[in-house]
């Protein structure tokens, strides 16, 4: 037997609420994507150049080492996600005002997933800035030979 409260239908979230859910999920992932990509590019390149040169390994073996190092660096940058979320909440990013049923609706989940995907994409694009400083590394290595 359903109670009278369970019979009530909940209105879907408004476009404004969905936008709030989107940005609430996107902002921390922009920070995470930025940190993740910047750390992987900067540290991964340096590790590959130092280990590859010292051990005299091939480019393919160096790429394999870089993949292993990127997995390690990804786990390190994943631990920074909590700090990014804490910073986002300090910046005034409030939790969207939704009922539990509204939070579980497909529209809300879609908005949250899109926010995360677009946020991490923007963050990764912004996190590619270390590539601006690595332009002549291969030319320098070839000149030494």
RODO-2510 file (C-alpha; in nm, 4 decimals, decimal comma):
residues 145
     n   res          X          Y          Z
     1     x     0,0000     0,0000     0,0000
     2     x     0,1432     0,3335    -0,1050
     3     x     0,1207     0,6257     0,1293
     4     x    -0,0089     0,9569     0,0071
     5     x     0,3475     1,0984    -0,0008
     6     x     0,4713     0,8235    -0,2332
     7     x     0,1832     0,8888    -0,4747
     8     x     0,2943     1,2491    -0,5288
     9     x     0,4884     1,2996    -0,8463
    10     x     0,7901     1,5221    -0,8312
    11     x     0,8384     1,7806    -1,1025
    12     x     1,1563     1,7403    -1,3062
    13     x     1,4352     1,9882    -1,2341
    14     x     1,4085     2,3271    -1,3999
    15     x     1,6610     2,4328    -1,6670
    16     x     1,8197     2,6620    -1,4078
    17     x     1,8637     2,3741    -1,1645
    18     x     2,0107     2,1555    -1,4388
    19     x     2,2551     2,4340    -1,5284
    20     x     2,3532     2,4555    -1,1613
    21     x     2,4100     2,0772    -1,1509
    22     x     2,6193     2,1025    -1,4692
    23     x     2,8498     2,3751    -1,3335
    24     x     2,8637     2,2162    -0,9882
    25     x     3,0079     1,9027    -1,1500
    26     x     3,2151     2,0740    -1,4215
    27     x     3,4235     2,3139    -1,2121
    28     x     3,6065     2,0562    -0,9974
    29     x     3,6743     1,8457    -1,3058
    30     x     3,8289     2,1429    -1,4864
    31     x     4,0742     2,1683    -1,1980
    32     x     4,1325     1,7937    -1,1915
    33     x     4,1873     1,7708    -1,5691
    34     x     4,4264     2,0663    -1,5574
    35     x     4,6361     1,9194    -1,2762
    36     x     4,6302     1,5701    -1,4212
    37     x     4,7446     1,6689    -1,7688
    38     x     5,0000     1,9264    -1,6538
    39     x     5,1610     1,6813    -1,4094
    40     x     5,1638     1,3962    -1,6611
    41     x     5,3177     1,6063    -1,9363
    42     x     5,5815     1,7753    -1,7211
    43     x     5,6854     1,4795    -1,5088
    44     x     5,6326     1,2132    -1,7751
    45     x     5,8525     1,3882    -2,0278
    46     x     6,1300     1,4463    -1,7769
    47     x     6,1166     1,0879    -1,6532
    48     x     6,1291     0,9542    -2,0089
    49     x     6,4219     1,1764    -2,1017
    50     x     6,6209     1,0968    -1,7883
    51     x     6,5547     0,7202    -1,7695
    52     x     6,5775     0,6744    -2,1464
    53     x     6,9100     0,8529    -2,1733
    54     x     7,0670     0,6917    -1,8649
    55     x     6,9616     0,3370    -1,9513
    56     x     7,0085     0,3806    -2,3265
    57     x     6,6703     0,2260    -2,4042
    58     x     6,4822     0,2520    -2,7325
    59     x     6,2050     0,4994    -2,7988
    60     x     5,9415     0,2261    -2,7713
    61     x     6,0783     0,1094    -2,4364
    62     x     6,0871     0,4729    -2,3257
    63     x     5,7225     0,5119    -2,4248
    64     x     5,6381     0,1992    -2,2254
    65     x     5,8155     0,3481    -1,9212
    66     x     5,6285     0,6730    -1,9778
    67     x     5,2942     0,4886    -1,9854
    68     x     5,3808     0,3206    -1,6548
    69     x     5,4834     0,6538    -1,5074
    70     x     5,1639     0,8187    -1,6341
    71     x     4,9577     0,5542    -1,4564
    72     x     5,1469     0,6301    -1,1364
    73     x     5,1127     1,0067    -1,1881
    74     x     4,7401     0,9663    -1,2625
    75     x     4,6924     0,7973    -0,9268
    76     x     4,8852     1,0807    -0,7614
    77     x     4,6774     1,3488    -0,9329
    78     x     4,3588     1,1585    -0,8437
    79     x     4,4441     1,2148    -0,4805
    80     x     4,4347     1,5892    -0,5526
    81     x     4,0668     1,5688    -0,6555
    82     x     3,9482     1,6182    -0,2975
    83     x     4,1520     1,9370    -0,2703
    84     x     4,0106     2,0656    -0,5979
    85     x     3,6552     2,0016    -0,4762
    86     x     3,7312     2,1743    -0,1444
    87     x     3,8662     2,4757    -0,3328
    88     x     3,5528     2,4844    -0,5502
    89     x     3,3315     2,4878    -0,2408
    90     x     3,5423     2,7685    -0,0912
    91     x     3,4855     2,9677    -0,4081
    92     x     3,1140     2,9590    -0,3303
    93     x     3,0028     2,6700    -0,5470
    94     x     2,6949     2,5562    -0,3595
    95     x     2,5198     2,2224    -0,3840
    96     x     2,2143     2,2373    -0,6133
    97     x     1,8817     2,2567    -0,4284
    98     x     1,7141     1,9352    -0,5433
    99     x     1,4938     1,6793    -0,3773
   100     x     1,6337     1,3253    -0,3605
   101     x     1,3924     1,2159    -0,6340
   102     x     1,4958     1,5059    -0,8571
   103     x     1,8630     1,4239    -0,7998
   104     x     1,7970     1,0683    -0,9194
   105     x     1,6144     1,1690    -1,2390
   106     x     1,7764     1,0999    -1,5744
   107     x     1,7904     1,4700    -1,6617
   108     x     1,9936     1,5459    -1,3500
   109     x     2,2283     1,2518    -1,4010
   110     x     2,2789     1,3478    -1,7671
   111     x     2,3560     1,7074    -1,6692
   112     x     2,6042     1,5889    -1,4039
   113     x     2,7815     1,3487    -1,6425
   114     x     2,7999     1,6105    -1,9179
   115     x     2,9425     1,8596    -1,6697
   116     x     3,2118     1,6130    -1,5625
   117     x     3,3021     1,5171    -1,9206
   118     x     3,3138     1,8722    -2,0532
   119     x     3,4924     1,9935    -1,7393
   120     x     3,7710     1,7370    -1,7593
   121     x     3,8072     1,8017    -2,1352
   122     x     3,8502     2,1755    -2,0803
   123     x     4,0884     2,1074    -1,7915
   124     x     4,3016     1,8714    -2,0004
   125     x     4,3204     2,1245    -2,2825
   126     x     4,4278     2,3958    -2,0377
   127     x     4,6700     2,1522    -1,8741
   128     x     4,8642     2,1136    -2,1980
   129     x     5,0465     2,4403    -2,1286
   130     x     5,3749     2,2597    -2,0381
   131     x     5,4002     2,1634    -2,4057
   132     x     5,4855     2,5277    -2,4769
   133     x     5,8145     2,4751    -2,2931
   134     x     5,9162     2,1395    -2,4497
   135     x     5,9401     2,2485    -2,8119
   136     x     6,3152     2,2114    -2,8644
   137     x     6,3939     1,9029    -2,6534
   138     x     6,4214     1,6640    -2,9506
   139     x     6,6303     1,9155    -3,1482
   140     x     6,8706     1,9523    -2,8545
   141     x     6,9083     1,5744    -2,8244
   142     x     6,9819     1,5378    -3,1969
   143     x     7,2405     1,8200    -3,1837
   144     x     7,4272     1,6365    -2,9042
   145     x     7,4625     1,3276    -3,1253
***
